[in-house]
């Protein structure tokens, strides 16, 4: 009985390894895809208004609209795939999706593991507090309890100013907790905080800490796909599609580089 169990376990592990190392579909120009004819893009569905869930359990939002537009521009069928934000980088590295369109900030730490497209929007981390808070700037965060999303760059940013950093699965749940009286502040994307405030969260935007560039994440070993994605973004930027999507979700164009 024990031998049978061991052989079964080894068999399952072998299947897992083989599936994890399965070859991608290769197009004539060298572009590699997880599945022929499809553009599988991943997002978390936890980052409203960038990606969030609808009643039919599909995702919608700014990132999703960009992913759909890029897929169509490439002449492929866009297919969304939901993953936890903290697992997206690993998911792209291991071939679970072709790309991640999930508001990833370009930084050196991530660039060691994945490739980035040209930025498709520009943002920046901002401090959010309850309306009656005395916290105004980063200097006021010393010793305070600050909440952030797991796997986001905001955890590192908050850690520069306080040792008391709490993590949540998403920025929205962190902001909700803040609104309900937990923690002293949240550091998140200024557009996310602005949208949450419009929805009735009892929060107030304070200092905008810095500017950041958000890009599509791709595997390092797929340069042809990176080239094609960049070309698609250039065209969508030039013909006004990115600006149109941005205005739909935010009422402003965040796809142009700030002066």
C-alpha positions in Angstrom: 0.0 0.0 0.0 2.8 2.4 0.9 4.7 1.7 -2.4 1.5 2.3 -4.4 1.1 5.7 -2.6 4.7 6.7 -3.3 4.5 5.8 -7.0 1.2 7.7 -7.3 2.7 10.7 -5.7 5.8 10.5 -7.9 3.6 10.3 -10.9 1.6 13.4 -10.0 4.8 15.3 -9.4 6.2 14.2 -12.8 2.9 15.4 -14.5 3.2 18.7 -12.7 6.8 19.2 -13.8 6.0 18.3 -17.4 3.0 20.6 -17.5 5.0 23.4 -15.9 7.7 23.0 -18.6 5.4 22.6 -21.6 6.6 24.3 -24.7 4.8 27.4 -25.8 3.3 28.0 -29.3 5.8 29.7 -31.5 4.7 32.0 -34.2 6.6 32.6 -37.5 8.2 35.8 -36.2 9.5 34.0 -33.1 6.7 35.3 -30.7 5.8 32.7 -28.1 2.3 32.3 -26.8 0.9 30.0 -24.0 -1.9 29.0 -26.4 -2.1 29.4 -30.1 -4.2 32.4 -31.3 -4.8 33.7 -27.8 -3.4 36.5 -25.7 -3.7 35.4 -22.1 -3.3 38.3 -19.8 -3.4 38.1 -16.0 -4.8 40.6 -13.4 -5.8 40.3 -9.8 -9.4 41.5 -9.9 -8.7 43.2 -6.5 -7.7 46.7 -7.5 -10.7 48.8 -8.3 -11.0 50.7 -10.7 -8.1 49.0 -12.4 -9.4 45.5 -12.2 -12.3 44.2 -10.2 -15.0 41.5 -10.3 -18.4 41.6 -12.0 -21.4 39.6 -10.9 -20.7 37.0 -13.6 -17.2 36.5 -12.0 -15.3 38.0 -14.9 -13.0 41.0 -14.4 -13.5 44.5 -15.6 -11.7 47.8 -15.1 -9.0 50.0 -16.7 -6.3 47.3 -16.8 -8.7 44.8 -18.2 -9.8 47.2 -21.0 -6.1 47.8 -21.8 -5.4 44.0 -21.9 -8.4 43.5 -24.3 -7.3 46.4 -26.5 -3.7 45.1 -26.7 -4.8 41.6 -27.5 -7.1 42.8 -30.4 -4.3 45.0 -31.7 -2.1 42.0 -31.9 -4.7 40.1 -33.9 -5.2 37.6 -31.0 -8.2 36.6 -28.9 -7.9 38.3 -25.5 -8.4 35.9 -22.6 -8.3 37.2 -19.0 -6.9 35.1 -16.2 -7.3 36.0 -12.5 -4.4 35.6 -10.1 -3.6 37.0 -6.7 -1.5 40.1 -7.1 1.4 38.8 -5.1 1.6 35.7 -7.4 1.5 37.5 -10.8 5.2 37.9 -11.3 5.8 34.2 -10.6 2.8 33.3 -12.8 4.4 35.1 -15.8 7.8 33.6 -15.2 6.4 30.1 -15.1 4.2 30.6 -18.2 0.7 30.6 -16.6 -0.1 33.6 -18.8 1.5 35.5 -21.6 1.5 38.8 -19.7 0.2 40.6 -16.7 -1.8 43.8 -17.2 -2.1 44.6 -13.5 -0.7 48.1 -12.8 2.9 46.9 -12.0 5.2 49.7 -11.2 8.5 49.5 -13.1 11.4 49.0 -10.7 14.8 47.3 -10.5 13.7 44.5 -8.2 11.1 43.3 -10.5 13.2 43.8 -13.6 15.5 41.1 -12.3 12.8 38.6 -12.9 10.5 39.9 -15.7 10.5 42.3 -18.6 8.4 45.5 -18.8 6.6 47.1 -21.7 6.7 50.8 -22.2 4.5 52.5 -19.6 0.8 52.5 -20.4 -0.1 54.9 -17.6 1.6 57.2 -15.0 0.6 57.3 -11.4 2.1 57.7 -8.0 1.8 56.5 -4.4 -0.2 58.8 -2.1 -0.8 58.9 1.7 -4.5 58.4 2.6 -5.8 59.0 6.1 -9.2 59.5 7.8 -10.4 63.1 7.3 -9.6 64.1 10.9 -6.0 62.8 10.9 -3.0 65.0 11.7 -0.9 63.0 9.3 -0.1 65.2 6.3 3.4 64.1 5.0 5.8 61.2 5.1 7.5 62.7 8.1 4.2 62.2 10.0 4.3 58.5 9.3 7.1 57.7 11.8 5.9 55.2 14.3 2.4 55.1 12.7 0.6 52.0 11.5 0.4 52.0 7.7 -1.6 49.5 5.6 -0.7 48.5 2.1 -1.4 45.7 -0.5 0.7 42.5 -0.4 3.3 42.3 -3.1 2.9 46.0 -4.1 5.7 48.5 -4.2 3.8 50.5 -1.6 5.0 48.1 1.1 8.6 49.1 0.4 7.7 52.8 0.2 5.7 52.7 3.5 8.7 50.9 5.1 10.9 53.8 4.5 8.9 55.9 6.9 7.6 53.4 9.5 8.4 50.0 10.8 4.7 49.3 11.5 3.4 48.1 8.1 0.3 45.9 7.8 -0.6 44.1 4.6 -3.9 43.3 2.9 -4.8 41.2 -0.2 -5.8 44.4 -2.0 -5.6 48.2 -1.8 -9.4 48.4 -1.6 -9.6 46.2 1.5 -6.8 48.3 3.1 -8.6 51.5 2.4 -11.9 50.0 3.6 -10.2 49.1 6.9 -8.8 52.6 7.2 -12.2 54.1 6.5 -13.7 51.9 9.3 -11.2 53.1 11.9 -8.3 50.7 11.6 -4.6 51.8 11.1 -3.3 55.4 10.8 -2.9 55.6 7.1 -2.7 53.7 3.8 -0.2 54.2 1.0 -1.6 53.4 -2.4 -2.1 54.7 -5.9 -3.6 58.1 -5.9 -6.2 57.2 -8.5 -7.3 54.2 -6.4 -7.7 56.3 -3.3 -9.5 59.0 -5.2 -12.0 56.5 -6.6 -12.6 54.9 -3.2 -13.3 58.3 -1.8 -15.9 58.9 -4.5 -17.6 55.6 -3.5 -18.1 56.9 0.0 -15.0 55.7 1.9 -14.2 58.1 4.8 -10.7 58.9 3.7 -8.6 61.9 2.7 -5.7 62.2 0.3 -2.5 63.7 1.8 1.0 64.0 0.3 1.7 62.5 -3.1 5.0 60.8 -2.4 6.4 60.3 -5.8 5.6 59.6 -9.5 5.7 56.1 -11.0 5.4 54.4 -14.3 3.1 51.4 -14.7 3.7 48.7 -17.4 2.7 45.4 -18.8 4.8 42.5 -17.3 6.2 39.9 -19.7 8.7 36.9 -19.5 12.3 37.9 -20.0 12.8 35.1 -22.6 10.1 36.4 -25.0 11.6 39.5 -26.7 9.5 39.2 -29.8 6.3 39.4 -27.8 7.7 42.4 -25.9 8.4 44.1 -29.2 4.9 43.4 -30.5 3.2 44.5 -27.2 5.2 47.8 -27.3 4.1 48.4 -30.9 0.5 47.7 -30.0 0.7 50.2 -27.1 2.3 52.8 -29.3 -0.6 52.5 -31.8 -3.2 52.5 -29.1 -1.6 55.6 -27.6 -1.3 57.4 -31.0 -4.9 56.7 -32.1 -6.3 57.9 -28.7 -7.6 54.5 -27.5 -5.6 54.5 -24.2 -6.8 58.1 -23.5 -10.4 57.1 -24.2 -10.1 54.1 -21.8 -8.6 56.3 -19.1 -11.3 58.9 -19.3 -13.9 56.3 -19.1 -12.7 55.0 -15.8 -11.1 58.1 -14.2 -12.5 61.1 -16.0 -8.9 62.1 -16.9 -6.1 60.9 -19.1 -3.4 59.2 -16.9 -1.8 57.6 -20.0 0.3 60.7 -20.9 3.7 61.2 -19.1 3.4 64.1 -16.6 5.3 67.3 -17.5 
